[in-house]
Amino acid sequence: MFNYIEFFSQEIEKLKESGGYRTFLDVERIAGSFPQAQQHGPGAGGRIRVWCSNDYLGMGQHPLVLEAMHKAVDESGAGSGGSRNISGNNHYHVLLEQELADLHGTEAALIFPSGYSANDAALTALAGRLPGCVVFSDELNHASMIAGIRHSGAAKHVFRHNDPDHLEELLAGTDPALPKIVALESIYSMESDRAPLAQFLEVSERYGALTYLDEVHAVGMYGPRGAGLAADLGLADRFDIIQGTLAKAFGVAGGYVAGPAVVIDAVRSFASAFIFTTSLPPAVAAGALAAIRHLKHSDRERAQLRTKSRLLHELLQERGIPVVSDAAHIVPVLVGDADACRQVAGELLDQHRLYVQPINSPSVPVGTERLRVTPTPQHTDAEIVAFAQALDAIWTRHGLPRLCLTPAEAEGLDEAGAIAETTPTPGA
């Protein structure tokens, strides 16, 4: 007989050998003290400072959000009681969808338990219902978008990352009569780079393609009222469907799609992942609603985030610590080796009580392993300086490549003026 335990034991061992095995840090967020957290588990050393949270603006700790969630628990209890179709359509869900549609200037919106399920369900339903649909997907699109396209059964073409010219080549080679969807993100989490949205729109409109824009790393943080990068560029009304999350800038949990009423109704009516799942707890919807309403009128958090992110970028640049991109608020620090990436993260935690999760394959290609650092408005300038100094010391101790010379390295320059071993390899 087949030995299932042995099989999966071997699979896990292979994953560990490849460097792709993941471990979770037992962290307890401390209400009112973000980014402080309590570390639990064997060898835990008490409180730590979190530097990799997706709660980009700290709204998960905001008094207005907490108050709204407490009120909703008192009013409606803990859970929703069912799917949206069967008793789980709470009034907070309706209000939240109305608020999201207003945020994006669309006719309708539809919420999901997660951003992953929103992408998976929407792309499955839309691409799967359109007869002969062909989907064009950026090569760095999130796994949830890839899953939705795959589940739809539609034909798919992958265009080079942020390359409108390659997209046009693929569109030009496709039957003009077939329905088409162009799926992309506005800001890419692991690269922290921005898509050339205007160029993508021009190409997509030229070939009559439906545009599907994932704004999960931009909603709340960019544009008027926090409507996203497309809104910031004045392009939001030209994208057909906007997908977003309630779990990052809005600080709670859940995902959504927004767009024309009939398209959103089609997702609501045909997406199995929506129809057959329990809806968000009312308190979660109420918290997201409070966060969105606040960020529609407050630019303070967004301005603070820009300032903190820029400061960390500048400090790392001064020290020659390579960052993949400085185009957005995320600071992806390039290490370039899986073992070294884990060691750097481990030393930051063990020696400095600074928590950053190492990002290895398959989340990023082998050889581009990195620390995905996310400064927030709640990190003080002094803490940001201390983080840069701690990373700098670890970088030196491990002899990791730098993009420029520190003063100490400059003193060791020979007459030729170069230190080869401190120069990153091409493409790193």
Disulfide bonds with the S-S distance in Angstrom:
none
